[in-house]
Amino acid sequence: MIAITRSKCGIPISDIFFANKVEEGSPETPLCFFQQTATRHPNFKPVQTSAIDLTAPLEEISAPISKNTRYKIQRAEREGFTPRLVINPTAEEGSLYAHYYDTFAKHKGLPPCNRAKLRALSTSSALLLSSIADTEGNLLSAHAYVKDDSVGRVRLLYSASHYRSMDDSGERNKVGRANRLLHWYEILTLKNLGFTLYDLGGIPLDSTDQAKNAIARFKLEFGGRLLVEYSGLLPTNLFGKIILPIARRRL
């Protein structure tokens, strides 16, 4: 389990990842945001992710990967892209990632990353960053993960790509190949480091959003199993109960 404290609109909030059971948080933070708990709670919603068991033999991990993804990974390797993984990034590295992601998000019309959460994760040694560059050193894609060393789990938090390339189909395909190679490199490296679960993040349970469905299809190309857990917000004191309806809409 990972527990961090951050501030949203001046209000301290506890983020709790991967809890086996729901326990009341510290009253010093009026709200606790439980993310992907194993235990069902009446005030939580089910969330679905795609997870790969890194304890399985490498042959079993690679076998379900789609033929198309396998080809693109192999081509990216031949193209000489350079992946990099940082297990315990510094605050400066976290800030650089946030800047890269925010530029990508602005181009795509997405909200900026939660810098307070990244800083809190970094301070708690619960942040993992990765990136991949072409042969000229141009950054093509970068990921940020929540890392729980106690159970050996990593969970994709943010993924950003080389935003300047998105209007050119050839460059988009190049970035797509690089991104797939980066995921495969993460799987191999984290397995070798003794991590047990590689969580690719949200898979919509029921969505008519075509963009979300496209991202889900991309994640499922790696052959992970679908995992349903539960997420939700709980108050820890009277102030938390008062602001809970507003916080649920904003968080």
C-alpha positions as a Python dict, from the first residue, in 0.01 Angstrom:
ca = {
    (1, 'M'): (0, 0, 0),
    (2, 'I'): (112, 355, -77),
    (3, 'A'): (-13, 654, 124),
    (4, 'I'): (74, 1012, 33),
    (5, 'T'): (-56, 1354, 133),
    (6, 'R'): (-109, 1639, -110),
    (7, 'S'): (-312, 1957, -130),
    (8, 'K'): (-602, 2037, -363),
    (9, 'C'): (-742, 2392, -357),
    (10, 'G'): (-569, 2438, -23),
    (11, 'I'): (-730, 2128, 130),
    (12, 'P'): (-500, 1841, 238),
    (13, 'I'): (-596, 1505, 89),
    (14, 'S'): (-459, 1157, 151),
    (15, 'D'): (-414, 934, -153),
    (16, 'I'): (-406, 564, -69),
    (17, 'F'): (-314, 320, -344),
    (18, 'F'): (-360, -59, -353),
    (19, 'A'): (-502, -107, -1),
    (20, 'N'): (-618, -458, 86),
    (21, 'K'): (-891, -317, 309),
    (22, 'V'): (-1047, 22, 370),
    (23, 'E'): (-937, 180, 697),
    (24, 'E'): (-1010, 530, 822),
    (25, 'G'): (-733, 773, 740),
    (26, 'S'): (-578, 1043, 953),
    (27, 'P'): (-825, 1311, 1071),
    (28, 'E'): (-555, 1567, 988),
    (29, 'T'): (-657, 1527, 623),
    (30, 'P'): (-1035, 1568, 585),
    (31, 'L'): (-1051, 1345, 279),
    (32, 'C'): (-900, 1010, 181),
    (33, 'F'): (-896, 912, -184),
    (34, 'F'): (-869, 532, -202),
    (35, 'Q'): (-743, 417, -540),
    (36, 'Q'): (-766, 57, -658),
    (37, 'T'): (-847, -114, -331),
    (38, 'A'): (-905, -487, -328),
    (39, 'T'): (-1210, -452, -102),
    (40, 'R'): (-1552, -348, -230),
    (41, 'H'): (-1701, -48, -46),
    (42, 'P'): (-2057, 86, -81),
    (43, 'N'): (-1928, 436, -166),
    (44, 'F'): (-1664, 321, -415),
    (45, 'K'): (-1692, 260, -786),
    (46, 'P'): (-1541, -41, -965),
    (47, 'V'): (-1239, 35, -1182),
    (48, 'Q'): (-1083, -200, -1434),
    (49, 'T'): (-721, -223, -1537),
    (50, 'S'): (-505, -448, -1748),
    (51, 'A'): (-232, -614, -1541),
    (52, 'I'): (60, -839, -1636),
    (53, 'D'): (194, -1095, -1388),
    (54, 'L'): (569, -1038, -1390),
    (55, 'T'): (633, -1353, -1187),
    (56, 'A'): (531, -1567, -1486),
    (57, 'P'): (799, -1706, -1718),
    (58, 'L'): (899, -1463, -1991),
    (59, 'E'): (755, -1695, -2257),
    (60, 'E'): (413, -1677, -2090),
    (61, 'I'): (433, -1299, -2065),
    (62, 'S'): (527, -1250, -2430),
    (63, 'A'): (297, -1513, -2584),
    (64, 'P'): (-34, -1315, -2560),
    (65, 'I'): (115, -998, -2711),
    (66, 'S'): (-58, -925, -3041),
    (67, 'K'): (126, -996, -3366),
    (68, 'N'): (104, -630, -3468),
    (69, 'T'): (252, -509, -3139),
    (70, 'R'): (527, -769, -3152),
    (71, 'Y'): (624, -655, -3503),
    (72, 'K'): (632, -286, -3400),
    (73, 'I'): (847, -363, -3096),
    (74, 'Q'): (1096, -553, -3311),
    (75, 'R'): (1104, -276, -3571),
    (76, 'A'): (1160, -12, -3301),
    (77, 'E'): (1454, -217, -3171),
    (78, 'R'): (1605, -222, -3520),
    (79, 'E'): (1556, 154, -3549),
    (80, 'G'): (1784, 201, -3251),
    (81, 'F'): (1551, 381, -3011),
    (82, 'T'): (1692, 417, -2661),
    (83, 'P'): (1462, 343, -2364),
    (84, 'R'): (1543, 460, -2011),
    (85, 'L'): (1389, 382, -1674),
    (86, 'V'): (1445, 578, -1351),
    (87, 'I'): (1344, 382, -1040),
    (88, 'N'): (1371, 668, -790),
    (89, 'P'): (1358, 999, -979),
    (90, 'T'): (1465, 1324, -816),
    (91, 'A'): (1227, 1617, -766),
    (92, 'E'): (1392, 1788, -1063),
    (93, 'E'): (1333, 1485, -1286),
    (94, 'G'): (970, 1479, -1174),
    (95, 'S'): (936, 1848, -1260),
    (96, 'L'): (1086, 1793, -1606),
    (97, 'Y'): (841, 1510, -1668),
    (98, 'A'): (549, 1729, -1558),
    (99, 'H'): (658, 2000, -1803),
    (100, 'Y'): (683, 1746, -2088),
    (101, 'Y'): (343, 1599, -2007),
    (102, 'D'): (173, 1937, -1972),
    (103, 'T'): (298, 2045, -2315),
    (104, 'F'): (160, 1722, -2462),
    (105, 'A'): (-168, 1762, -2272),
    (106, 'K'): (-217, 2118, -2395),
    (107, 'H'): (-168, 2002, -2754),
    (108, 'K'): (-421, 1721, -2703),
    (109, 'G'): (-675, 1924, -2505),
    (110, 'L'): (-619, 1722, -2185),
    (111, 'P'): (-591, 1847, -1825),
    (112, 'P'): (-237, 1910, -1695),
    (113, 'C'): (-77, 1652, -1469),
    (114, 'N'): (-121, 1675, -1095),
    (115, 'R'): (217, 1816, -993),
    (116, 'A'): (135, 1798, -621),
    (117, 'K'): (71, 1425, -658),
    (118, 'L'): (395, 1373, -850),
    (119, 'R'): (593, 1560, -583),
    (120, 'A'): (430, 1361, -302),
    (121, 'L'): (496, 1032, -481),
    (122, 'S'): (858, 1129, -542),
    (123, 'T'): (906, 1226, -176),
    (124, 'S'): (766, 886, -73),
    (125, 'S'): (991, 696, -320),
    (126, 'A'): (671, 586, -493),
    (127, 'L'): (732, 742, -836),
    (128, 'L'): (890, 572, -1136),
    (129, 'L'): (966, 749, -1464),
    (130, 'S'): (1061, 616, -1806),
    (131, 'S'): (1130, 760, -2149),
    (132, 'I'): (1247, 664, -2495),
    (133, 'A'): (1446, 870, -2748),
    (134, 'D'): (1538, 831, -3114),
    (135, 'T'): (1894, 805, -3244),
    (136, 'E'): (1927, 1184, -3244),
    (137, 'G'): (1825, 1208, -2880),
    (138, 'N'): (1475, 1342, -2942),
    (139, 'L'): (1232, 1232, -2671),
    (140, 'L'): (948, 1034, -2831),
    (141, 'S'): (747, 907, -2534),
    (142, 'A'): (757, 917, -2154),
    (143, 'H'): (566, 744, -1875),
    (144, 'A'): (507, 807, -1505),
    (145, 'Y'): (413, 523, -1268),
    (146, 'V'): (301, 482, -910),
    (147, 'K'): (546, 234, -757),
    (148, 'D'): (471, 20, -452),
    (149, 'D'): (791, -156, -347),
    (150, 'S'): (615, -338, -61),
    (151, 'V'): (412, -552, -304),
    (152, 'G'): (620, -507, -620),
    (153, 'R'): (350, -330, -817),
    (154, 'V'): (374, -45, -1066),
    (155, 'R'): (72, 134, -1212),
    (156, 'L'): (72, 367, -1512),
    (157, 'L'): (-24, 717, -1404),
    (158, 'Y'): (62, 935, -1705),
    (159, 'S'): (173, 868, -2061),
    (160, 'A'): (289, 1141, -2300),
    (161, 'S'): (423, 1134, -2653),
    (162, 'H'): (627, 1363, -2876),
    (163, 'Y'): (352, 1618, -2936),
    (164, 'R'): (522, 1797, -3228),
    (165, 'S'): (490, 1479, -3440),
    (166, 'M'): (117, 1428, -3414),
    (167, 'D'): (24, 1595, -3747),
    (168, 'D'): (247, 1367, -3957),
    (169, 'S'): (134, 1006, -4005),
    (170, 'G'): (488, 874, -4048),
    (171, 'E'): (600, 1040, -3728),
    (172, 'R'): (287, 920, -3544),
    (173, 'N'): (368, 564, -3646),
    (174, 'K'): (728, 610, -3533),
    (175, 'V'): (613, 737, -3193),
    (176, 'G'): (368, 447, -3167),
    (177, 'R'): (647, 196, -3226),
    (178, 'A'): (869, 370, -2974),
    (179, 'N'): (592, 371, -2715),
    (180, 'R'): (536, -2, -2755),
    (181, 'L'): (908, -69, -2720),
    (182, 'L'): (914, 143, -2404),
    (183, 'H'): (636, -65, -2249),
    (184, 'W'): (816, -387, -2339),
    (185, 'Y'): (1144, -253, -2198),
    (186, 'E'): (963, -165, -1874),
    (187, 'I'): (816, -514, -1852),
    (188, 'L'): (1157, -679, -1898),
    (189, 'T'): (1343, -443, -1666),
    (190, 'L'): (1088, -451, -1386),
    (191, 'K'): (1065, -828, -1403),
    (192, 'N'): (1443, -853, -1371),
    (193, 'L'): (1431, -615, -1073),
    (194, 'G'): (1185, -841, -892),
    (195, 'F'): (861, -650, -941),
    (196, 'T'): (551, -870, -953),
    (197, 'L'): (269, -675, -1123),
    (198, 'Y'): (276, -437, -1420),
    (199, 'D'): (-48, -238, -1426),
    (200, 'L'): (-123, -57, -1752),
    (201, 'G'): (-400, 149, -1595),
    (202, 'G'): (-764, 213, -1673),
    (203, 'I'): (-971, 2, -1908),
    (204, 'P'): (-1327, 145, -1937),
    (205, 'L'): (-1594, -85, -1798),
    (206, 'D'): (-1853, 65, -2030),
    (207, 'S'): (-1757, 358, -2250),
    (208, 'T'): (-1886, 525, -2563),
    (209, 'D'): (-1577, 746, -2570),
    (210, 'Q'): (-1388, 639, -2881),
    (211, 'A'): (-1059, 791, -2764),
    (212, 'K'): (-1073, 598, -2435),
    (213, 'N'): (-1163, 280, -2620),
    (214, 'A'): (-866, 324, -2854),
    (215, 'I'): (-631, 359, -2555),
    (216, 'A'): (-789, 50, -2399),
    (217, 'R'): (-732, -151, -2717),
    (218, 'F'): (-368, -40, -2719),
    (219, 'K'): (-318, -160, -2360),
    (220, 'L'): (-491, -492, -2426),
    (221, 'E'): (-247, -561, -2713),
    (222, 'F'): (6, -653, -2442),
    (223, 'G'): (-209, -944, -2328),
    (224, 'G'): (-264, -853, -1963),
    (225, 'R'): (-550, -992, -1758),
    (226, 'L'): (-841, -769, -1666),
    (227, 'L'): (-841, -676, -1299),
    (228, 'V'): (-1138, -511, -1125),
    (229, 'E'): (-1073, -308, -810),
    (230, 'Y'): (-1249, -21, -631),
    (231, 'S'): (-1183, 351, -595),
    (232, 'G'): (-1356, 626, -404),
    (233, 'L'): (-1339, 922, -169),
    (234, 'L'): (-1413, 906, 203),
    (235, 'P'): (-1425, 1181, 468),
    (236, 'T'): (-1225, 1143, 790),
    (237, 'N'): (-1376, 1428, 994),
    (238, 'L'): (-1672, 1669, 1001),
    (239, 'F'): (-1512, 1913, 757),
    (240, 'G'): (-1453, 1627, 517),
    (241, 'K'): (-1821, 1531, 532),
    (242, 'I'): (-1922, 1889, 453),
    (243, 'I'): (-1700, 1925, 146),
    (244, 'L'): (-1740, 1565, 23),
    (245, 'P'): (-2010, 1635, -244),
    (246, 'I'): (-1799, 1909, -404),
    (247, 'A'): (-1479, 1707, -377),
    (248, 'R'): (-1636, 1408, -552),
    (249, 'R'): (-1724, 1624, -852),
    (250, 'R'): (-1374, 1773, -873),
    (251, 'L'): (-1164, 1464, -799),
}
